């Protein structure tokens, strides 16, 4: 197996999103129990990173097989790696990587289900189904396509991490998970703007296709607002500590990102800076929330 050729389908630069989301679940576990087992945290992170690599590799493989890769207008933040159109011999290896990392994620899930209890199983099964079916089914259903990324990186990853470390679910973990849920759904939503014509050509149906980019930019703004309101409501309800408000510091950047997305919805080159800001929001906001949870 040519591992160098697989770095593209793994989308290595984007894997940093996973530690940021896992950190939120670690933070809720620490805030509620006062301690965490760092070896277990490492194991959770391995499972989460494997899941992220798996969904990336499945996406690259299926996009190559459907012919979408040859039609996509790539930006620094969207459109895939472009590896397989130039190295088609790596397609089979990419599929093997998809299933290998899928198996690692499943094995980690089985361990924590054995350790903590069967209540983890529904989240784990939904997560595994999402990994395999996102590119071949969810992207053809506008509402599901919108929420699936956030569910995976937010609700499932944060609440799954919390349960793996504590053996229980909590409203704290739920409301904290809403932050990456809204943000990661927004990340994929905005990244769909440059892909609209290419995605339409193979029958995909997401909101930039069905509603148009300008209307979708309004959804983008609502989801940004939802992320920050989740933090404020969590603090008001005493489900999150006051220091969680640190995550609001990215609000100024969020306003700039939304304004740029709305103004340049149909001008992809001018939209790219907003896409970059969107990536920063997804990395920094959950990280600040996690810091707030650890400070208490």
N, C-alpha and C positions, 0 to 999 in steps of 0.2 A: 504494500500500500504506500503510495506517494503522499506522505504527510504534508509536504510543502504545498502540493496542489490542493489539499483540503483546507488550508488556512482561509482561502476565499469563501467557500461554502459555510465554514464555521462563522464567518463574519466576526472575526476576533475583536476588532475595535469596538463593536457594539455590545460585547459581553459584559462590559463594565456596568450595564444597567442592572444585571442580576444581583451583584453584591449590594447595590443601593436599595433594592427592594427587599432582599433578605434582611438587611440591617434593620428595617422597620419592624419585622417580626421578632427579631432578636431584642430590639428595644422594648417592645411591649412585654415580652417575657421577662426581661430584666426589671422593668418598672413594677410589674405585678408580683414578682417573686423575690427580687433583690439579688438574684444570682442566675448564672447560666453555666452549663457545662460546655466549655469551649471546644472540646473534641466533638461533641454533638453538633455544635454550630458549624464546625468544619465539614462534618458529614452532610449536614443540610445544604451547605453551600455547594458541595460537590454534586449533590443530586440536582440542585437548582441550575447550576451551570450546565450540567449534562442535558437537562430539559431544554435550556435555551439553545444549545448547540444542535440538539435534535430537531427542534422546530425550524431553525435556520436552514439546516441541511435538507430537510424534507422540502422546504419552500424552494430552495435552489434547484433541487432535483425535479420537482413537479413543474416549476416554471420553465425549466429547460425542455422537458418532455412535451409540454403544451405548445412550445414555440414562442411563449411570451418573452423570453429573454432576448430574442432577436428583434423585438419591437419596442422594448422599454427605453424610455428616455432617462438615462441615469443621472443622478445628482450625487454630491458627496454623502447624502443622507438617505437616499432611496434608490430603488431599482435593482437591488441585489449586488452581488460582487462582480458579475460578468465573467466568472471563471469558466463555467462549463461551455459557453459558446466558443471560447478560444481553446479549451482543453476538453473536448467531448469525451475523451477516453477516461476522464475522472468521474463520469456520471455514476458508474457502478460503485466506485469507491465512496462517492458521496452518499448513495443509498445505504451502503453498509455502515457508514459512519452514523447515519440517521438512526438505524435500528440498534447499533451498539450503544449509543448514548441514551436512547430510549430505554434499553435494558438496564443501564446503570441507574437511571432515574427510578425505574420500577423496583430495582433491588433495594435502593435506599428507602423507598416508600414502604416496602415489605418489612424492612428492619424496624422502622419507627412504628408501624402498625403493630408489630409484635411487642415492641417495647412499651408503647403508650396506650394501645387499645384500638378496637375496631372502628371507633368514631372517626378515625383519620381516613378510613377506606373510601368514603364517597368523594372527598376532595381529591384523593390520589387517582381514583379511576377517571374522574372528570378531566383531570389534568392530562393523563395519558391519552385519553380519547382526543382531547384538544390538540395535542402534539401532532398526531397522525392525520387528523381530518381538517385542520384549519385551512390549508391551501386547496384541498379538493372539495370542500363543502361549505365551510363557514363564509368564505369570501364571495359566495354567490347569494347570500342572504343579507341584505343591507343592514338591518338592525343587529344581527348576530355578528356580522363582520366588524361593526363598530365596537361592540362591547367585548368581543372575545379576547383581544390582546390585554385589555385591562383586567378582565377576569383572571386570566392566566398569571399575570405578573403582580396583580393586586390581591384580589380576594383569595385566590388559591395559594399563591406563594407566601403572602404575609400570614394568613391564618394557618396555613399548613406549617410554616416555620414555628409559629407560636405554639401550636398543638404539639409538634415534635419535641419542643423543649420543655413544655409544661404538663402535657397530658390532658389539657382542657382547652375549650374555646372561651372567648370572652368578648364582651361588647367593646372593650378597649382595642383588641386586635381587629375587630370588624371595622370600627370607624377609622382606625389608622390605615387599614387596607384600602379604604376608599380613595386615599390620596394617590397612590400609584395606579389604582383602578382608573380613575379619571385621566390621569396624566398619560399613561401608556396607551390608552385608547386614543387619546388626542395625538400621540406620537405617530401611530400608524395612520390615523385619519389624515393628518397633514401630509404624510409621506405618500399618500395615495393621489394627491393632486397632480404631480407630474406624470403619473401612470394612467391617467383616466382613459386616454384614447387606446393605449395598448391593452389595458384590462378589458375595455369594452369589446375589443376585437375578438377576444376568446370567450366572451359571454359572462364575465364577472359582473357582479352587481353590488356596488357599494355606494355610499351616499354622494361622493363627488360625481358619480355616473348618473344616479337616479334623480338627485336633487340639483346637481350642479355644484361647482366649486364655491361660488359666492354664498349660497345657502349653507353649504357645509362649513364654511368659515364661521357662521353663526353658531353651529353646533360645537365647533372647536372652542369658541368663547364661553359657551355655557358649561362645557366640561372643565375648562380652566377654573371658572368660578366655583364649580362643584368641588374641586380639589381643595381650594382654600376655605370654602365654607365648612367642609368636613372637619378641618382643623379647629376652626373657631367654635363650631357646635360641640366638638369633642371636649374642648376646654371648658365651655360653659356648663356642660353636663357632668364635669369632673371625671370624664372617661379618659382624658389625656391630661398630663401635667401642664402647668402654665408655660414651661420652657418649650413646649411643642410649638408655641407661636413663633419660634425662631424660623420655622419653615415659611412664614409669611414674608420673609425678607426677599424671596424671589418674585414677589408680586409685581414689582416694578418691571422686571424683565418680562413677566407674563403679559402685562399690558402692552408692551412694545411688540411682543410676538403676535398677539392677537391683532393689533392694528395693522401690522405688516401683512399678516395672513389675509385679513379682510380686504385691504387695499390692493394687494397683488395676487388675489386668488386666481386670476386668469393670466398672470404674467410670471411664468415659472422662473426665469432667471432672477427676477426681482424678489421672488418668494424665498429663494435659498437662504438668505440671512435669517428669516423667521424660522425656517426649518432648523437652522443651527441653534437659535435661541431655544427652540422647543426641546432639542436634545439636552441642553444645559439644564432646563427646568426639570426634566425627567431624572437627571442624575443628582442635582443639588437639593431639590426640594425634599425628596424622601430621606436623603442623607441628613439634612438639617432636622427633620422630624425625628429621626433615630437619635441624633445627638440630644435633642430636647428630652426624649424619653429616658436616656441614660442619665442626664443631669437630674431629671425629676422636677 
